[in-house]
Amino acid sequence: MKKVLTTNEQDEILSTLEKRFEKNKNRHKDLDWAKIEAKLKANPEKLWSLEEMEKTEGEPDVIGYDKKTDQYLFADCSAESPKGRRSICYDHEALEKRKENKPLNSAVNMAEEMGIEILNEEQYKELQKLEKFDTKTSSWILTPPEIRKLGGAIFSDFRYNTVFVYHNGAESYYAARGFRGLLRV
């Protein structure tokens, strides 16, 4: 699979991202789009990943800057879990365990294919400080190995003005559960 966008596709995703950046200043106070755009242009494979996030209706946007690594952080900022990433189990092992009614993919596989990370619990909670996400849906979050080893996986949502973290069998999947991704640029 090609992981490079055409010049036209690069221009389109940059335009989409810039408009979203300008419209949602609360997510990235004190950050300068020109610097972000320069970094994106210098890393075309990151633009490809952002396009994948966009295609699956994640509405990626800048949510911060890591001074230690000199990286901008993009996350899915769609109000609900991205539509193009729902009805999936947690990982490949869980997908293989399903004997009937297998979902088409898993969160871990999709994230890897897209070149992004699944949000962990801390990142998910930080995202919720910017706005309220997943008020009607839920999102798989990175599961600690000790939970996964026992067959479980964790997911999160926002209800009753609170971020909740729950557990489920890793092979389960629901029409209203997907995952949110993070990309470092």
C-alpha positions in Angstrom: 0.0 0.0 0.0 1.4 3.4 -0.9 2.0 5.6 2.1 2.6 8.8 0.2 0.0 11.3 -1.0 0.1 13.1 -4.3 0.9 16.8 -4.3 -2.8 17.6 -4.8 -3.8 15.2 -1.9 -1.2 16.8 0.4 -2.6 20.3 -0.4 -6.1 19.1 0.3 -5.3 17.5 3.7 -3.2 20.6 4.7 -6.1 22.9 3.8 -8.5 20.7 5.8 -6.2 20.6 8.8 -5.5 24.4 8.7 -9.3 25.2 8.6 -9.9 22.9 11.6 -6.9 24.4 13.4 -8.2 27.9 12.9 -11.8 26.9 13.9 -10.8 25.1 17.2 -8.1 27.4 18.8 -9.2 26.1 22.3 -7.4 22.8 21.4 -4.0 24.4 20.8 -3.6 27.7 22.4 -0.3 29.5 21.6 0.6 27.2 18.7 1.5 28.6 15.3 0.1 26.9 12.2 3.0 27.9 10.0 5.5 25.9 12.2 3.1 22.9 12.2 2.6 23.1 8.4 6.4 23.2 7.9 6.9 20.1 10.0 4.1 18.3 8.1 5.6 19.1 4.7 8.9 17.8 5.9 7.3 14.5 6.9 5.0 13.4 4.1 4.4 10.0 5.7 2.7 11.8 8.6 0.4 13.6 6.1 -0.6 10.1 4.8 -1.5 9.0 8.3 -3.5 12.2 8.9 -5.3 11.5 5.6 -6.1 8.0 6.9 -7.5 9.5 10.1 -9.6 11.9 8.1 -10.9 9.2 5.7 -12.2 7.2 8.7 -13.9 10.4 10.0 -11.6 11.0 13.0 -11.3 14.8 12.3 -7.6 15.0 13.4 -6.5 18.2 15.0 -3.5 19.5 16.9 -3.9 19.0 20.6 -0.5 19.9 21.9 3.2 20.2 21.6 5.9 18.0 23.3 8.9 20.3 24.0 11.1 17.3 25.0 10.7 15.6 21.6 9.9 18.8 19.5 6.7 17.1 18.2 3.2 18.3 17.6 0.5 16.0 18.8 -2.5 15.3 16.6 -5.5 13.3 17.9 -8.9 12.4 16.6 -11.3 15.2 17.6 -14.6 13.9 16.1 -17.4 14.4 18.6 -18.0 10.6 18.7 -15.7 7.7 18.1 -14.6 7.8 14.4 -17.3 6.1 12.3 -14.9 4.4 9.9 -13.3 2.6 12.9 -16.2 1.2 14.7 -17.5 -2.4 15.1 -14.0 -3.7 15.6 -12.5 -5.9 18.3 -9.4 -4.9 20.3 -6.4 -6.7 18.6 -5.5 -9.4 16.1 -5.4 -12.1 18.7 -9.0 -11.3 19.7 -10.0 -11.2 16.0 -8.6 -14.7 15.5 -10.5 -16.0 18.5 -13.8 -15.0 17.1 -15.4 -18.1 15.5 -18.6 -16.5 14.3 -19.6 -13.0 13.3 -16.0 -11.8 13.0 -15.5 -8.0 12.7 -13.6 -6.8 9.7 -10.6 -5.7 11.7 -9.2 -4.7 15.1 -8.2 -1.4 16.7 -4.6 -2.4 17.1 -4.3 -3.6 13.4 -6.0 -0.5 12.1 -3.8 1.9 14.1 -0.7 0.1 12.9 -1.9 0.2 9.3 -2.6 3.9 9.7 0.7 4.7 11.3 -0.9 6.0 14.5 -1.0 5.1 18.2 -4.2 4.2 20.1 -4.7 6.7 22.9 -3.8 5.4 26.4 -5.9 6.1 29.4 -3.9 9.2 30.4 -4.0 10.6 26.8 -7.8 9.9 26.6 -8.4 11.8 29.9 -6.2 14.7 28.7 -8.2 14.9 25.4 -11.5 15.1 27.4 -10.1 18.3 29.1 -10.2 20.1 25.8 -13.8 19.1 24.9 -16.3 16.4 25.7 -15.9 13.5 23.4 -17.7 10.1 23.2 -20.9 11.1 24.9 -22.8 8.6 22.9 -20.1 6.2 21.8 -17.0 4.6 23.4 -13.4 4.1 22.3 -10.9 1.3 22.9 -7.8 2.6 24.7 -4.4 1.0 25.0 -4.7 -1.9 27.3 -2.0 -2.8 29.8 -0.4 -6.2 29.0 -1.5 -7.7 32.4 -5.1 -7.1 31.5 -4.7 -8.2 27.9 -2.9 -11.4 29.0 -6.1 -12.4 30.9 -8.3 -11.9 27.8 -9.6 -8.4 28.6 -9.3 -5.0 27.0 -10.3 -1.5 28.2 -12.3 1.2 26.7 -13.5 4.6 27.7 -16.3 7.2 27.3 -17.7 10.4 28.8 -20.9 10.2 30.7 -22.4 12.2 33.6 -19.6 14.8 33.3 -17.0 12.0 34.0 -14.5 10.0 32.0 -15.2 6.3 32.6 -12.8 3.4 32.0 -14.4 0.0 31.6 -13.3 -3.5 30.6 -14.6 -6.0 28.1 -13.5 -9.2 26.5 -10.9 -8.1 23.8 -12.9 -10.0 21.1 -16.1 -8.1 21.7 -17.2 -5.4 19.3 -20.1 -2.9 19.1 -21.5 -0.6 16.5 -20.8 2.4 18.9 -17.2 1.5 19.8 -14.1 2.4 17.8 -10.8 3.9 18.8 -9.1 7.3 18.8 -5.6 7.7 17.5 -2.6 9.9 18.3 0.1 11.0 15.8 3.3 12.7 16.7 4.8 15.0 14.1 
